[in-house]
Amino acid sequence: MSDNEIILDTSIFANLEGKNVVFTGGASGIGREAVTIFANARANITFGDIDKVSGAKLAAELGEHVHYKETDVSSFQSLKDLFAAATEVHGAPDIVCANAGIHEHEDWLSEEYLEKDCAWRAAQVNFIGVLNTIKLAFLSFKRSGKPGSIVMTASVAGYMDSSPVCFYAGTKHAVVGLLRSFTTIAPVYGARINLIAPWMTDTPFAGDEVLKRWEGLPINKPETCAQAIVFAAINPKLHGCGIWVGGDRLFEVEKGYLRTRPQWLGQEMSDNFQEGWERLSAPFGQNGALSTLH
């Protein structure tokens, strides 16, 4: 067993009862499983998804403490409406999960594909949608004065070479960048922030051809990835963690990345970077690069 492996203790889910949750991308796949876990633990959950039929059906199945609102995370106004609806029904959120994501066709060996503009909607959903969800979470935590928890869904594609889905991988690398950037800022709002990075998972998102190629290799059940989201959301010990989910096993990778920095950067450069980072991470005041957030 690796020192970085996380034992998934689902008994902690009992602490979810009465918590208010805002969740994006909750109508199918990993998101649907996570919404169901939250609901079964008696959390009050408002989830958004662009799929009206599946979203409304799931909410009706799970009970009156679960609400669905049609949401397009590429629209800031649509996200604002989701948070407003959640607050009106249940009160300010305790937990916010930015899970919505899409994958659009990529064929980097095709001249026809290369002649076309990029699939910017994937960037709007996978990156800008996550960023705006974090902004609204911070705003909600600040106004309510309650401590909060944020969980983003990235991907192993956010850590490793994932060609040929280069555009998708780029958006997921951006989510990892948000984790690393907001780990310092989130506590100012009394918030924790973490992400999960699923490897191959048995959902329709993967596609039949991909799953066929994967045959015989370890694969995640969507329930395990969903449990990882919920575990990160409710575990007060987790902050700034990137949780790799592969073959139904969980590994924390961010602390290893930081711990080994002197090995791949050299001790002198690592120390210089650390000192510079600490100087620049301190608040500059309202007109500086980073204003005080109080």
C-alpha positions as CSV (number, residue, x, y, z in Angstrom):
1,M,0.0,0.0,0.0
2,S,1.4,3.4,-1.0
3,D,1.9,6.1,1.7
4,N,-0.4,8.3,-0.4
5,E,-3.3,5.9,-0.6
6,I,-6.5,7.0,1.1
7,I,-8.8,4.6,2.9
8,L,-12.3,5.5,2.0
9,D,-14.2,5.5,5.2
10,T,-17.9,6.0,4.4
11,S,-19.0,6.1,8.0
12,I,-18.1,9.8,7.9
13,F,-21.1,10.3,5.6
14,A,-23.4,10.3,8.7
15,N,-22.1,13.9,9.2
16,L,-23.9,15.0,6.1
17,E,-27.3,15.1,7.6
18,G,-28.8,18.6,7.4
19,K,-25.9,20.0,5.3
20,N,-26.9,22.2,2.4
21,V,-25.3,21.1,-0.9
22,V,-25.1,22.8,-4.3
23,F,-24.0,20.4,-7.1
24,T,-23.4,20.9,-10.8
25,G,-23.7,18.1,-13.4
26,G,-25.8,15.9,-11.2
27,A,-28.2,14.2,-13.6
28,S,-26.0,11.3,-14.9
29,G,-22.9,9.3,-14.4
30,I,-20.7,10.1,-11.4
31,G,-22.7,13.2,-10.6
32,R,-25.9,11.2,-10.3
33,E,-24.3,8.7,-8.0
34,A,-22.9,11.5,-5.8
35,V,-26.3,13.3,-5.6
36,T,-27.9,10.0,-4.5
37,I,-25.3,9.5,-1.8
38,F,-25.8,13.1,-0.5
39,A,-29.6,12.5,-0.6
40,N,-29.4,9.1,1.2
41,A,-27.3,10.8,3.9
42,R,-30.2,13.3,4.4
43,A,-28.3,16.3,3.1
44,N,-30.4,19.0,1.5
45,I,-29.2,19.1,-2.1
46,T,-29.9,21.4,-5.0
47,F,-28.3,20.2,-8.2
48,G,-28.1,21.7,-11.6
49,D,-27.8,20.0,-15.0
50,I,-28.6,20.8,-18.6
51,D,-30.6,17.6,-18.9
52,K,-34.1,18.6,-17.8
53,V,-35.7,15.2,-18.1
54,S,-33.1,13.2,-16.2
55,G,-32.6,15.9,-13.6
56,A,-36.3,16.3,-12.8
57,K,-36.8,12.5,-12.7
58,L,-33.9,12.0,-10.3
59,A,-35.1,14.8,-7.9
60,A,-38.5,13.2,-7.9
61,E,-37.1,9.8,-7.0
62,L,-34.9,11.0,-4.2
63,G,-37.4,13.0,-2.1
64,E,-38.5,16.5,-1.1
65,H,-35.0,17.4,0.3
66,V,-33.6,17.2,-3.2
67,H,-34.2,19.9,-5.8
68,Y,-33.3,20.1,-9.4
69,K,-32.8,23.3,-11.4
70,E,-32.0,23.4,-15.1
71,T,-28.5,24.9,-15.3
72,D,-26.0,25.6,-18.0
73,V,-22.6,26.1,-16.2
74,S,-21.2,27.9,-19.2
75,S,-23.6,30.8,-18.3
76,F,-22.7,32.8,-15.2
77,Q,-26.3,33.9,-14.8
78,S,-27.5,30.3,-14.9
79,L,-25.1,29.5,-12.1
80,K,-26.2,32.5,-10.1
81,D,-29.8,31.3,-10.5
82,L,-28.8,27.9,-9.2
83,F,-27.2,29.3,-6.1
84,A,-30.1,31.6,-5.6
85,A,-32.6,28.8,-5.8
86,A,-30.6,26.6,-3.5
87,T,-30.4,29.4,-0.9
88,E,-34.1,30.2,-1.1
89,V,-35.1,26.6,-0.6
90,H,-32.5,25.3,1.9
91,G,-30.4,28.3,3.0
92,A,-26.8,29.1,2.3
93,P,-24.7,26.1,1.1
94,D,-22.2,24.3,3.3
95,I,-20.9,22.2,0.4
96,V,-20.4,23.2,-3.3
97,C,-19.4,20.6,-5.9
98,A,-18.3,21.7,-9.3
99,N,-18.8,18.4,-11.2
100,A,-20.2,19.4,-14.6
101,G,-18.0,18.6,-17.6
102,I,-18.2,17.6,-21.2
103,H,-16.0,16.1,-23.9
104,E,-16.2,17.2,-27.5
105,H,-14.9,15.4,-30.5
106,E,-11.1,15.7,-31.2
107,D,-9.3,14.3,-34.2
108,W,-5.8,15.8,-34.2
109,L,-4.8,13.7,-37.3
110,S,-7.5,15.1,-39.4
111,E,-7.0,18.2,-41.6
112,E,-10.7,18.9,-41.5
113,Y,-10.5,19.1,-37.7
114,L,-7.4,21.3,-37.8
115,E,-9.1,23.8,-40.1
116,K,-11.9,24.4,-37.6
117,D,-11.9,26.6,-34.6
118,C,-11.5,25.0,-31.2
119,A,-14.5,23.5,-29.4
120,W,-14.7,26.5,-27.0
121,R,-17.8,25.1,-25.3
122,A,-15.7,22.5,-23.6
123,A,-13.5,25.2,-22.2
124,Q,-16.6,27.2,-21.0
125,V,-18.0,24.2,-19.2
126,N,-14.9,22.4,-17.9
127,F,-12.9,25.4,-16.9
128,I,-14.9,28.7,-16.8
129,G,-17.9,26.9,-15.4
130,V,-15.8,25.5,-12.5
131,L,-14.1,28.9,-11.9
132,N,-17.5,30.7,-11.7
133,T,-18.9,28.0,-9.4
134,I,-15.9,28.7,-7.0
135,K,-16.6,32.4,-7.2
136,L,-20.2,32.0,-6.2
137,A,-19.3,29.5,-3.5
138,F,-16.9,32.0,-2.0
139,L,-19.5,34.7,-2.2
140,S,-22.1,32.5,-0.5
141,F,-19.6,31.5,2.3
142,K,-18.7,35.2,2.9
143,R,-22.3,36.4,3.1
144,S,-23.4,33.5,5.3
145,G,-20.4,33.5,7.6
146,K,-20.5,29.7,7.5
147,P,-17.4,27.6,6.8
148,G,-17.7,25.8,3.5
149,S,-16.3,23.0,1.4
150,I,-15.6,22.9,-2.3
151,V,-15.0,19.8,-4.4
152,M,-14.1,20.0,-8.1
153,T,-14.1,17.1,-10.5
154,A,-11.0,17.1,-12.6
155,S,-9.5,13.9,-14.2
156,V,-6.3,11.9,-14.4
157,A,-6.2,13.8,-17.8
158,G,-5.5,16.9,-15.6
159,Y,-2.2,15.3,-14.4
160,M,-0.9,13.1,-17.2
161,D,-0.4,13.0,-21.0
162,S,-3.9,12.2,-22.3
163,S,-3.5,12.4,-26.1
164,P,-5.5,12.2,-28.3
165,V,-8.0,14.2,-26.2
166,C,-5.6,17.2,-25.9
167,F,-8.2,19.9,-25.6
168,Y,-10.1,18.0,-22.9
169,A,-6.9,17.3,-21.0
170,G,-6.0,21.0,-21.2
171,T,-9.2,22.0,-19.5
172,K,-8.7,19.4,-16.8
173,H,-5.1,20.6,-16.2
174,A,-6.7,24.0,-15.7
175,V,-8.9,22.6,-13.0
176,V,-5.8,21.3,-11.2
177,G,-4.3,24.8,-11.6
178,L,-7.4,26.2,-9.8
179,L,-6.9,23.8,-6.9
180,R,-3.3,24.9,-6.5
181,S,-4.1,28.5,-6.8
182,F,-7.2,28.6,-4.5
183,T,-5.7,26.4,-1.7
184,T,-4.2,29.6,-0.3
185,I,-7.2,31.8,-0.8
186,A,-10.0,29.5,0.2
187,P,-9.3,29.6,4.0
188,V,-9.8,33.3,4.0
189,Y,-13.5,32.5,3.3
190,G,-13.4,29.7,5.9
191,A,-13.4,27.2,3.1
192,R,-11.6,24.0,2.1
193,I,-11.1,23.1,-1.5
194,N,-10.2,19.7,-3.0
195,L,-10.6,17.8,-6.2
196,I,-11.0,14.3,-7.4
197,A,-9.3,13.0,-10.6
198,P,-10.9,9.9,-11.9
199,W,-9.1,7.5,-14.2
200,M,-11.0,5.2,-16.4
201,T,-14.6,4.9,-15.1
202,D,-17.4,2.6,-16.4
203,T,-19.9,5.3,-17.5
204,P,-21.4,6.3,-20.9
205,F,-19.0,9.3,-20.8
206,A,-16.1,6.9,-21.7
207,G,-17.8,5.5,-24.7
208,D,-18.0,1.9,-25.9
209,E,-14.9,1.9,-28.1
210,V,-12.7,3.2,-25.2
211,L,-14.1,0.7,-22.8
212,K,-13.5,-2.1,-25.2
213,R,-9.8,-1.1,-25.5
214,W,-9.6,-1.0,-21.7
215,E,-10.9,-4.5,-21.2
216,G,-8.9,-6.4,-18.6
217,L,-7.4,-3.3,-16.9
218,P,-8.6,-1.9,-13.5
219,I,-11.6,0.4,-13.9
220,N,-13.5,2.5,-11.5
221,K,-17.2,2.0,-10.7
222,P,-19.0,5.4,-10.8
223,E,-20.1,4.8,-7.2
224,T,-16.5,4.9,-6.1
225,C,-15.8,8.2,-7.8
226,A,-19.0,9.6,-6.2
227,Q,-17.9,8.4,-2.8
228,A,-14.6,10.2,-3.3
229,I,-16.4,13.4,-4.0
230,V,-18.6,13.1,-0.9
231,F,-15.6,12.0,1.2
232,A,-13.6,15.1,0.2
233,A,-16.7,17.3,0.8
234,I,-17.3,16.2,4.4
235,N,-13.8,15.3,5.7
236,P,-12.5,18.3,7.6
237,K,-8.9,17.0,7.4
238,L,-8.8,17.4,3.6
239,H,-7.7,20.7,2.1
240,G,-5.7,21.3,-1.1
241,C,-5.9,17.6,-2.0
242,G,-5.9,16.1,-5.4
243,I,-7.5,12.6,-5.1
244,W,-6.6,10.3,-7.9
245,V,-9.2,7.6,-8.3
246,G,-8.0,4.5,-10.2
247,G,-9.3,0.9,-10.2
248,D,-11.6,1.9,-7.3
249,R,-8.6,3.0,-5.2
250,L,-7.8,6.5,-4.0
251,F,-4.5,8.3,-3.8
252,E,-3.6,11.8,-2.7
253,V,-1.1,13.3,-5.2
254,E,-0.7,17.0,-4.4
255,K,1.4,16.5,-1.2
256,G,3.7,14.2,-3.0
257,Y,4.1,16.8,-5.8
258,L,5.1,19.4,-3.2
259,R,7.3,17.1,-1.1
260,T,9.4,16.1,-4.1
261,R,9.8,19.6,-5.6
262,P,13.5,19.8,-4.4
263,Q,14.2,16.6,-6.3
264,W,13.1,17.8,-9.7
265,L,13.8,21.5,-9.3
266,G,16.9,21.4,-7.1
267,Q,17.1,22.5,-3.5
268,E,18.3,26.0,-4.2
269,M,15.7,26.9,-6.8
270,S,13.0,25.2,-4.7
271,D,14.0,27.3,-1.7
272,N,14.1,30.5,-3.8
273,F,10.7,29.8,-5.2
274,Q,9.2,29.1,-1.8
275,E,10.5,32.4,-0.4
276,G,9.2,34.4,-3.4
277,W,5.9,32.6,-3.3
278,E,5.4,33.5,0.4
279,R,6.3,37.1,-0.3
280,L,3.9,37.5,-3.2
281,S,1.1,35.5,-1.5
282,A,0.7,38.0,1.3
283,P,-2.1,40.6,0.8
284,F,-1.0,43.8,-1.0
285,G,-4.1,45.9,-0.2
286,Q,-7.0,47.0,-2.3
287,N,-4.9,48.4,-5.2
288,G,-2.3,45.6,-5.2
289,A,-2.1,42.3,-7.0
290,L,-4.0,40.5,-4.2
291,S,-6.3,42.6,-2.1
292,T,-7.4,41.7,1.3
293,L,-10.4,39.5,1.2
294,H,-12.0,40.4,4.6
